[in-house]
Amino acid sequence: MAVVGEPRIEPTINKASVRGQKTLWASCSYQKNISLNYKLLFLPPHLVRYVLVHELCHTVHLNHSAQFWELVLEKEPGYAVLDRELRKCSQYVPGWLEPSVLGNHDS
């Protein structure tokens, strides 16, 4: 989903997987394994993009340091609004999947 002139992340990812986490939209381990929650399928595309950018930035900075957030800002200038929206978006996930507590934590 690259846009002409858009800054790119050249991540080194060890492994990517799709799982059914109960409280996270995604995660990145110290081994640079990225785990995506299958419930992302129900979110609007702009929020899925933000989650992906967030996790790819973790392949560079494995924390939520100032440097991490600077990189997120560089790659997703409107991230603060998206982050707030993501915290409230568990309503997109159908109730028939399972009770959800998503949206009340960091991605």
C-alpha positions as CSV (number, residue, x, y, z in Angstrom):
1,M,0.0,0.0,0.0
2,A,2.9,2.4,-0.8
3,V,2.1,5.9,-2.0
4,V,4.5,7.8,-4.2
5,G,6.8,9.8,-1.9
6,E,5.7,8.0,1.2
7,P,8.4,7.1,3.7
8,R,9.1,3.4,3.8
9,I,10.0,1.1,6.6
10,E,12.5,-1.6,5.6
11,P,11.7,-4.0,8.4
12,T,13.5,-7.2,9.3
13,I,10.8,-9.6,10.4
14,N,11.6,-13.1,11.6
15,K,8.1,-14.5,11.4
16,A,4.5,-13.2,11.0
17,S,1.5,-15.1,12.3
18,V,-2.3,-14.6,12.7
19,R,-3.7,-15.5,16.1
20,G,-6.7,-14.8,18.3
21,Q,-5.3,-12.6,21.0
22,K,-7.9,-11.6,23.5
23,T,-6.5,-8.2,24.5
24,L,-4.1,-7.1,21.7
25,W,-4.6,-6.1,18.1
26,A,-1.1,-7.1,17.3
27,S,2.3,-7.6,18.9
28,C,6.0,-7.7,18.0
29,S,8.4,-9.8,20.1
30,Y,12.1,-9.2,20.7
31,Q,12.8,-11.9,18.1
32,K,10.9,-9.7,15.7
33,N,8.0,-12.0,15.4
34,I,4.8,-10.1,14.5
35,S,1.5,-11.5,15.6
36,L,-1.6,-10.1,14.1
37,N,-5.1,-10.6,15.6
38,Y,-7.6,-12.1,13.1
39,K,-10.1,-9.6,14.5
40,L,-8.3,-6.9,12.5
41,L,-10.4,-8.2,9.5
42,F,-13.3,-6.4,11.0
43,L,-11.7,-3.0,11.4
44,P,-11.8,-0.1,8.9
45,P,-8.7,-0.2,6.6
46,H,-7.2,3.0,8.0
47,L,-7.0,1.4,11.5
48,V,-5.5,-1.8,10.2
49,R,-2.9,0.2,8.4
50,Y,-2.1,2.0,11.7
51,V,-1.7,-1.3,13.5
52,L,0.6,-2.6,10.8
53,V,2.7,0.6,10.9
54,H,2.9,0.5,14.7
55,E,4.1,-3.1,14.7
56,L,6.6,-2.5,11.9
57,C,8.0,0.4,13.8
58,H,8.6,-2.0,16.7
59,T,11.0,-3.9,14.4
60,V,13.2,-0.8,14.7
61,H,12.4,0.2,18.3
62,L,11.2,-2.7,20.5
63,N,9.6,-0.3,23.0
64,H,7.4,2.8,23.2
65,S,10.3,5.2,23.6
66,A,10.3,8.7,22.2
67,Q,12.3,7.4,19.2
68,F,9.6,4.8,18.6
69,W,6.8,7.4,18.5
70,E,9.0,9.7,16.3
71,L,9.2,6.9,13.8
72,V,5.5,6.2,14.0
73,L,4.8,9.9,13.4
74,E,7.1,9.9,10.4
75,K,5.3,6.9,8.9
76,E,1.8,7.8,10.0
77,P,1.5,11.5,10.7
78,G,-2.1,11.3,12.1
79,Y,-1.2,8.4,14.4
80,A,-2.5,10.1,17.6
81,V,-6.0,10.3,16.3
82,L,-5.8,6.8,14.9
83,D,-4.5,5.5,18.3
84,R,-7.4,7.1,20.1
85,E,-9.9,5.6,17.6
86,L,-8.3,2.2,17.8
87,R,-8.8,2.2,21.6
88,K,-12.6,2.5,21.0
89,C,-13.1,0.2,18.1
90,S,-14.0,-3.1,19.6
91,Q,-17.6,-2.4,18.4
92,Y,-16.5,-3.4,14.9
93,V,-15.8,-7.0,16.1
94,P,-19.0,-9.1,16.0
95,G,-20.2,-10.3,19.3
96,W,-20.6,-13.8,18.0
97,L,-16.8,-14.2,17.9
98,E,-16.3,-14.0,21.6
99,P,-16.6,-11.4,24.3
100,S,-13.9,-8.8,23.6
101,V,-11.9,-6.4,25.7
102,L,-10.0,-5.0,22.8
103,G,-9.5,-1.3,22.6
104,N,-8.6,-0.8,26.3
105,H,-4.8,-1.1,25.9
106,D,-1.8,-0.5,23.7
107,S,-1.6,-2.3,20.4
